[in-house]
Amino acid sequence: MTRFIPALSTLLAAAPALAAGFERPTPNAQSATAEFWFAMASLAFVAALIAVARLVARR
């Protein structure tokens, strides 16, 4: 009984500190500028892959 009261008081004191449930954020749509730069980066990445493939194939 001597451990019950401190345990109960600790539990009741910590009850307001419990975290709220996680709410998943909704993603925003991409802007036209972001889509343009993503396309440019994708083309640059493909060009780099082709360059590396040609460099490795020469050996």
Secondary structure, 3 states (H helix, E strand, C coil): CCCHHHHHHHHHHHHHHCCCCCCCCCCCCCCHHHHHHHHHHHHHHHHHHHHHHHHHHCC
